[in-house]
Amino acid sequence: MLHYQIEFDDYRQHLVHVTLRFLANPTQILWLPNWIPGSYLLREFSKHLESVKAYDEDGRLLKISKFEKNKWRLYNTDHELITVEYDAYAYDLSVRGAYVDQTRLYVNPACLCLGLQDQDDAPIEVEVFLPNELKHFQLATGLENKSLVRGRHTLKAKNYMQLIDSPFELADQTRFSFEANGIPHEFVVSGKHTMNAERMQQDIEKICRTEISMFGSAPFENYTFMTMATGNSYGGLEHPNSTSLITPRDDLPKTDEPVEPSEDYQRFLGLCSHEYFHSWLVKFIRPENFTNYDLHQESYTSLLWIFEGFTSYYDDLILHRSGVISQDSYLKLIKAQIDRYLQNPGREIQTVAESSFDAWVKFYRQDENSNNAGTSYYNKGCLVALSLDLGLRLRGSSLDALMRRLYENSQKGIQVNERTIFDLCKELTGQDWSEQIHHLINTTDELPLDQLLPEFGLRYTLKNEKALPFGLKVADKAEGVVIQQARRNGVGAKAGLSANDVIVAIDGLKATEKLLAKYAKQEGNYIVYAFRRDEFMQFEVQGSEIHLTTVELTIEDQAKAEKWLNA
């Protein structure tokens, strides 16, 4: 057994002290993951480790040295019982790292628990010690845990992979428990908030029951939601039997939360639904090359449009199916997804399969050119899922049936490859529609939503909503009008204006967002004065604007719509 001891005495300095005890191999390598499953970016967690030292069982210092960015070699391992100690800096207020201060102790073991090469399958025990003044903190985790003494917790993991995919939090918490389809669940919220716990429990139970019922069973025996309430942070990360969420406190249900959830609360419910769905799709049903993660380097897949896209489709659909939100609210959420897609010029450049493969270098590294050159496997993947669902229903099946088949296959050890969706669609319908699926995922052709949605009683109407003056997305700031994005096909970009330029005047007048909009509607050429960094420049632009397309969805045949919405 590997034994970790985690202490938080220096929490005010955001330091965690880790002690690892183990029986060493003759040549022992220690390593730390470079990325965390579910978040596809090399995060170089080892940069936060300090003062790594090793001792034999008599307390004598041994030689240990780093030979790669995330690997250490231990020498003199004829001394079998080894102790390794180090500190880790923990001040990452996200769902991916570790964060400690006087309000919260949160740990993703992936970012601070060194692993042992060739001992990945050894059982693990983690002892967590709290300082006296924080012993009142409560513990939340998906790991097996025992707390026999106040302020001391013992966690157990079957192996290193389970450990690093099971975060834990100690804090003052609001919590409640419930059962969904006979499975115990715990919901925990930390941070300053005024959450209506009764309403939260009512809605989250419905969501969990609906998702378990859709698949027929769950791949976990218990489940824990861990939520950190903040001013404006947002995100989530899935784990096998838990999820870490971070949300604006205003997104939590209020004391007077209306029967139809507010848009803010809907956003949080969608996040819960999304990460919970990942327990099936990502944590259990996986791309073939994710069966055993390589956490030293990038693991490429062109299938994230399935794993994140399908999940993004179901997260909001489940809210409607469970009765948590109305049909009208759901259609507004679908409209928002379609609008986002239609207003993304990068959809004409990058396919959704390419977006999946490039997640490591593009999606998690957004810049001023991202919207011009790329598409989101979350957003377009969601609409590909919608297209597949409607297409399957027209052929006598559904995406629900496909999801259940994926789940059944995974239970047999069969995971997802490039052909899986093609083959299952043919299997479920008796028809080969490979060409249509190929166009959805491997081309930049427009999605056939205008053809599919009317088959289910919805009128699909495109309109021009607002406009970008000179093809520029701008915002008024104290220093002037800041260009947030310059559309490549806009006259502003063609004149040389770029993202992050600060427009200070146009046609001799002090620039404002309103004034730019006025001139963009007029014919003629105008001189725009702007700063790029600290350099003053001028540009000649022609009056012009780019209109943003939006969709209007109207129910014309409720009976047809229900064959999709309420299935």
N, C-alpha and C positions, 0 to 999 in steps of 0.2 A: 504494500500500500504506500502511495505517496501522501505525505502529510504537509499541508500548508497551514501556516499560522499567519493571520492577517491582523495587524494592529493599527489603530488610528490615533495614537497619542499626539501626533503632530498635525492634526486635522486643520489647525489654524493656518499652517503653512502649506496646506493642501498636499500633504505627504502621507503615503501609506507605507508601512513597514511590512515586508513579506519575508517569512522564514520558510524554507522548503527543506524537508528531511526525506531521505530516500536511500535505498541500497543502490550503489552505483555499478554500472557495467564497467568492464576493464577500460574501455575507451568511452567516455561519457560526453555527449553533446547536449547542451541545453539550448532551447530556442523559444522565441515568442512569435506569435502570428504577426504577419504584416498587414492583414486585413481581417475584417470580421464578417462571417457569413451573413448574407442579406444586404450588404452595403458594398458596392463594387468599386472600391477605390483603395489603392495602397495607402495606408494611414501611418505606416512606420511607427507602430506603438513602442518599439524599443527605444525611441528617442527620449522617452519619459523615465527610463530606468537609470538609477544612480547607485554608485558604490557597491557593485556586485562582488561579494566575497564568499569564499568557501572554506569550510573547516572539517577536519576529521573528527572522529568520535571522542578524541581527547582534547578537542578545542584548538588543535594546531592549524595554523593558516596554510591552505593549499593554494597551488597556482591555478587560476582560472582566467582565461583571456578571451576577448572577443575576436573572432576571425572573419565574421561577416556582419552585416548591419543588424541582424536579429539572431545571431548564433554565438554561443560561448563554448569553449573547449575546456574541460576539467582534467587536470593532470593528477598523477599520484593516486589513482583510484584503487590501489591495492588496499587502501583504507575504505572498507565497504560502506559503513554508515556515514553519510555525508550530510552536512548542513550548509545550505546556501542562503545568504541573507542579502537583501538590497532594499532600497527605497524606490518608490514610484511616485512621480508627480501626478496629481489627480485634480485637474481643474477644467475638465471638458464637460460643460453643461449640455450634453446631447445624449442620445440613446445609444451611442456607439462606444463611448469611452468610460472614464471613471471621474467621479466628482466628489470631493469631500470638503466640508466646512462645518460650521456649528449648527447648520440647519438640516444637513443631509449627508449621508455616507452612501454613495452609489458606486457599484463596481461591476463592470463587465470583466470577468476573469481573462478574457482574450487579450486585454491590454496590460495586464500586470502579473499574471501567473505563468512563470516560465514552465515550459514542458520539457520532457526528457525524451530524446530521440531513442527509438526502439522500446520505449516503455509507455507508449500511447494508450495501451489497453489496460494498464494497471488501475485498480480501484483507487479512489481518491477520497481523502477526508480533509475538510477545511475547517479550522477552528478560527472563529472571529471573536476578537476581544474589543470591547468598547471601553473608552475612558469613563471614569466614575461619573463625570458630569453629563454623560450621554447615555447612561445605562437605561434610561427610560425609553429610548428609541425602540420602535417595533421593527420586526424583520419581515420582509416580503421577498419571496423567491420561488422558482419552480423546482428547486432542488429539495431532496429529502432533508429535513432539518430537525434538530433537537435543541431545546434550550433548557437545560437542567439547572443552570445558575444564571441569575439575573445579570445581563450584560455580557454573556458568553454564549455563543451559538456554535453548534457543530453541524456542518453541512456535508452531505455525501454525494459523490458522483460515481457512476459506473466506470467512467474512463475520462481521459483528457478532453475528448471531443464534447462530451456532455457538459463537462465543467465550463469550457470556454463559450458554450452556447446557452448558459444559464446565469443571467445577471442576478444580483441581489441588492436590495436597498434597505437601509436602516434610517428611520426618520420618525417624526411625529406624523401619524397617518390617520386618515379617515378610511374606514374599511367596512365592507360587508361581504357576506358569503351567501351563495345560493347554489342550487343544483339545476343543471340543464340536461334533460334526458338521462337522469341518474348520475351525472358526473359532477363532482364538487368543483366549484369555481370560487375564486376570491378576487375581489376588486378593491384596489388600494390607491388612494390619492394622497400625495404629499405636497408641500408648498402652501402658500396662503391662498385660500379659496373660500367660497360660501356655497359649495355644491349642494344641490337638493339630492341627497343620497337615496331617498325613497324613489324619486323619479328615475334616477340613474339606474337603480336596480331593476325597476319595472321594464325599462327599455332594453338594457343589456341582456336580461334573461331571454327576451323575445328573439333578439338577434342570435344569441348562441343556440337556442333551440332550433331556430330555422336553419342554420348552417349545418348542425349535426344531422337534422332530419333529411336535408338535401343529399348528403353523402351516405346516410344510412347508419353510420357509426363515426367514432372519433379516434384519431391515432394517439390519444393521450388519456391518462387515467385521472388527471386533475389539471386545473388551469388557473393561472394567476395573471391578472391585469395590473401592471404597475404604471401609475400616471403621475407625472410631475407637473404641477400647475405653475405657470410663470406669467410674465407680462405679455410676451408676444412670441415665444418660441413654439415651433410646431414640428412634429415628426413622430415616427414610430419604427420599431425594429422587431421583427418576429423571432421567436424561439420555439423549440419543440412543444413546450407546454406552458409558455408564458409570453408576454410581450411587454416591451418598454415603450411608453408613450410620453410625449411632452407636448403640452398644449397651453394656449392662452387661457387664463382662468376664466375669462368671459365666455369661453366656448362650453364650459360646464353648465349643466342645467341649473336654472335659478329657482328660487323659492316659488315664484309666480310663473314658472315656465308654462307657456300655453300648451293646449292639447296637441296642436300641430307644432312640432319643435321649431324654434327660431333657426335662421340660417346658420348662426354661429354654432348652436348645439348640434345641428345636422352635420356640420363639418366634423365635430368631435365623434359623433356616432359613426360616421363614415370611416374615420380613422380606426376606431375600435373594430368595426366590421372587417376592414381591410386586413389588419394584422392578424385577427383571429382566423380569417380564411386562409392565411399563409400556413397555418398549422397543417393543413392538407396540401396546399399547392405551394411548394418550395421546401418546407421542412420534411414532408413525407413523399410527395410526388416531386421528383427532381429531374433536371437535365442529366443525361447519363454521366457526363464528366463532373457532376457535383455529388455523385454517390459517395466519393471520398474526396473531400476538399483538399486542394493544395494551397495552404495558407502562407506559403513563402512567396508566391508570385501570382500574377493574374491568371484566372481561370476563365477562358473565353467561352461564350456561348452566344449564338444568334437567336436564342429562344426566350429572351426576357419578355418579349411581346406576349408570350403565353403566361409566364409566371407573374409578371407584374400587370400586364394588360388585362388578362382574364380576371385577376383579382380586383383590378380597378373597375371592371364591369360589374362584378358581383357585389362589391362593397355597398354601393348605393341601391342596387336592385334588391338586395336582402333587406335593406331598411324598409322598402315598400312591401315586400312579401311578408315581412314579419308584422306589419301593421303599425310600425313605428312612425312612418311618414305616409302622407297621402299620395295618391296617383299624381295629382297636380305638382306636388313638391318633387316627386321623382322625375317627371318630365322636364321640370326646370333644371334638374341636375344633368340630365342627358343633353338638354339644349346647351348647357354650359360647356360640356365636353365637346360637342359638335362645333360650337363657336370657336373654342380654343384651337381645334384642328383647322377650321377654315381660315382662321386669322394667322396661321403659322406658315410663312412663305417657305420655310425649310422643308415642308412636306413634299415640295416639288424637287428637292435635291437628294434627300436621304430616305431610303426605305425603312420600314419598321424593323426588319431583320438586321440591317446595317446599324440602326440605332442601338439594338440590343448588343451587338458585337462590340461597338465602340463605347459602351457605357464607361469603361475604365478610363478612357481618355477624353470623352466628350460630355456625357450626361452629368457626371459628377464634377465637371470642371467648366461650368457655364461662363461665358464671356459675352461681350457685346455683339459677337457674330453668331452666337448659338442659334438664335431664332431665324436668322437668314439661311443657315446652312444645315440645320438638323431638325429632326422630329423627335417626339417623346414616345418611348415604347410604353409608357404608362397611358398617355392620352390616345395615341393612335391604336395602341394595343387594345384599349378598352373598346374602341369603335370597331376594330377587327372582330373582337369577341361578339359585339352586338350583331355585326353582319353575319358571322358564322351561326349565331343562335337563330336569327331569323331565317337564314338559308336552310338550316337543319330542320326547323319547324315546318317550312314549306315542303320538305321532303319526308315528313312524318316522324322526325326525331327532335332532338333539342341539344343545346349545349349542356344542360343538366345531365343528360344521359351520357354525353361524352366525358364530363367530369367524373361521373361515377365509374366509368370504364377505366379512366386513368387511375383512379383510386384502387380499383380491383387489381389492375395490372401491377401497381406498386406493391400491393400486399403479396404478390407473387415474385417480387424482385425485378419486375420489368419497368425500366424507367424511360424517360422521354428523349427521343432523338429527332432529327430533322424530318423524318417521314411520319412520325407518330400521328399528327393531326390529320394529314392526308389520308392515312390508312384507316383511322377510326371513323372519319366522316364517310368514307366509302363503306365501311363495315356496318355503320348504323343506318345507312340509307339505301344500300344496294346500288348506289350510283357513284361513278367516278367523276368528281368535280375538281380534279387537281388543278386544272387551268384557272378556275375562278379563285381558288385558295392561293395559288401562286401569285395572281395579280394583287391580292390583298396584302401579302407580306413581302414580296420580292420586287415590286414595282412601285413607282410613285403615282400610279393611276389613282384618280379620285375613287373613294369608297362608294359603293352602290347604294348608299342609304336612301337616296331619292327614289330608288326603285323598290327597295325592300320595305321601308316603313309604311307606304300606302297599302301594301298587302296586309298590314295588320291594323288598318283603320285609321292611320295617321296621315294628315295632310302635311307635306314637307315643303315649306316655302322659304326661299332665300331672299334676303333683303340687305340693303346697304344701311348700316346703322350710323356710326360716327366716322370721321375722317381724320387722317394724319396729315397735318399741313406740311407740304413739300415732301411728304413721305417720311416725316420725322416723328418719332414718339418723344415728347418733351415734357418737362415739368418746371414750373416756376420755383426758383430758389433765390436766396438773398443776393447771390452773386450775378444772377441773370437767369436766362432760360437754358436749362441744361438738357442736352440731347441724350436721351437714354438709349435710343436705338435709331439707326438710319437704314431704312429699307433700301436694298440695292437698286430696285427699279424706280426709286423716287428721284425727283429732280434735285432734292437736297444732296443726296449721296453723289449723284452724277456731277454736281457742281463742286464737290470736294468736302462738304460738311460731314463730320464723323461723330460717332458716339463719344460722349464726354466733352465735346466742345461746349463752350458757354456762350450763347448768343446774347449780345448786349444791346444791339440796335438793328433796326431794319428800316430802310428808306429814310434814314436820318432821325428816326424816333426810337425812344427807349423800348426795348423788346419786352413783350409779355406773351404768355401762351395765347391769350385772347387776340393780341395784335397779329401774331403769326397766322392764326386761323383766318383772320380777316383778309390779310394779304394773299394767302394761298388760294382764296376763292376768286381773286381778281385776275384779270388778264394783265400781262406786262412783265417786265424784268425788274428785279429789285436787288439792291446791294444789301447784303447781310454782313454785319460786323460781329466777329466772335473771337474769343480767346481759345487757343489750343495750348494747354499747359499755361505757360506765362507769356506766350507769343500772340500778338494781336494780328488778326488776319481778316481779309474780306473776301466775299464770295458773291457771284452774280447768279441769282436763281430766278426761275420763271414761275409765275403763279400756277400752282397745281397742287392737288391733294390726292391721297390714296384712300379709297373708301374701304372700310372693313366689312366683311360679309358676316351676317348673322342668320340663324335659322329660326323659323317660327314653326312649332309643332302644334297641330290642332287635332283633337280627337273627332273623327267623323263617324266612326263605327265602333261603339264601345264594346260590343260583343267580340269583334275581331281583335281589338286591342287587348282584351282580357286573356285571349289565348296565348299572348306573350307575357303580359305584365303580371298576371296572377297564376302562372303555371306552377 
